[in-house]
Amino acid sequence: MGVVQSQNDQPQNDKAAKPEAKNVVGPQVKHFRTSKGWTQEQLAARCNLLCWDISRSTLSKIEARGRKISDKEIALLAKALNVGIEQLYP
């Protein structure tokens, strides 16, 4: 792996950069979900019962830290998982 000079003389790594995390709670959401033996589809269904229309694929993006999440959504996830909001933060 070396450094490649771009046309404008800015050094760039030839290895793709890791995307920036868009939330900090995703790994904890996945931890609590899997520790309960739930699938993403099951957690999404529990969120839907709380009037949050979320799909399995959106939940997957949250867990992978690829989607931003609002304070209200964090509160709904905590409620759906039966955990305190503070438990979702590392």
C-alpha positions as CSV (number, residue, x, y, z in Angstrom):
1,M,0.0,0.0,0.0
2,G,1.5,3.3,-1.0
3,V,0.4,6.8,-1.3
4,V,-0.9,7.9,-4.7
5,Q,-0.5,11.5,-5.9
6,S,-3.7,12.8,-7.4
7,Q,-3.8,15.2,-10.3
8,N,-3.9,18.2,-7.9
9,D,-0.9,16.9,-6.0
10,Q,-3.0,15.9,-2.9
11,P,-1.7,12.6,-1.4
12,Q,-4.4,9.9,-1.3
13,N,-4.3,6.5,0.1
14,D,-5.0,3.9,-2.5
15,K,-7.1,2.0,0.0
16,A,-10.7,3.2,0.3
17,A,-11.3,5.3,3.4
18,K,-13.7,3.9,6.0
19,P,-17.0,5.8,6.0
20,E,-17.6,8.1,8.9
21,A,-19.9,6.8,11.6
22,K,-23.3,8.6,11.6
23,N,-24.4,7.5,15.1
24,V,-22.9,6.1,18.3
25,V,-25.7,3.8,19.4
26,G,-25.8,1.3,16.5
27,P,-23.5,-1.3,18.0
28,Q,-25.4,-1.3,21.3
29,V,-28.8,-1.6,19.5
30,K,-27.4,-4.7,17.8
31,H,-26.0,-6.0,21.0
32,F,-29.3,-5.8,22.9
33,R,-31.3,-7.1,19.9
34,T,-29.1,-10.1,19.5
35,S,-28.9,-10.8,23.2
36,K,-32.7,-11.1,23.2
37,G,-32.6,-13.4,20.2
38,W,-34.5,-11.0,18.0
39,T,-34.1,-10.6,14.3
40,Q,-33.9,-7.1,12.8
41,E,-37.4,-7.8,11.4
42,Q,-38.7,-8.5,14.9
43,L,-37.2,-5.3,16.3
44,A,-38.6,-3.3,13.4
45,A,-42.0,-4.8,14.1
46,R,-41.8,-3.8,17.8
47,C,-40.8,-0.2,16.7
48,N,-43.8,-0.2,14.3
49,L,-46.1,-1.0,17.3
50,L,-44.7,2.2,18.9
51,C,-45.9,4.2,15.8
52,W,-42.4,4.4,14.3
53,D,-42.6,3.3,10.7
54,I,-39.1,1.7,10.3
55,S,-38.0,-1.0,7.9
56,R,-35.6,-3.8,8.5
57,S,-33.1,-2.2,6.1
58,T,-33.2,1.1,7.9
59,L,-32.6,-0.7,11.2
60,S,-29.7,-2.4,9.6
61,K,-28.2,0.9,8.6
62,I,-28.6,2.2,12.1
63,E,-26.9,-0.8,13.6
64,A,-24.0,-0.4,11.0
65,R,-23.8,3.3,12.0
66,G,-24.6,4.3,8.4
67,R,-27.7,6.4,9.2
68,K,-28.2,9.3,11.6
69,I,-30.7,8.8,14.3
70,S,-32.8,11.4,16.2
71,D,-33.2,11.7,19.9
72,K,-36.8,10.6,19.5
73,E,-35.8,7.5,17.5
74,I,-33.2,6.6,20.2
75,A,-36.0,6.8,22.8
76,L,-38.3,4.6,20.7
77,L,-35.5,2.0,20.2
78,A,-34.8,2.0,23.9
79,K,-38.5,1.4,24.6
80,A,-38.7,-1.3,22.0
81,L,-35.7,-3.0,23.4
82,N,-36.8,-2.6,27.0
83,V,-33.6,-0.8,28.1
84,G,-32.8,2.6,29.4
85,I,-31.8,5.3,26.9
86,E,-28.4,5.6,28.7
87,Q,-27.7,1.9,28.0
88,L,-27.6,2.6,24.3
89,Y,-24.6,4.9,24.6
90,P,-21.1,3.5,24.8
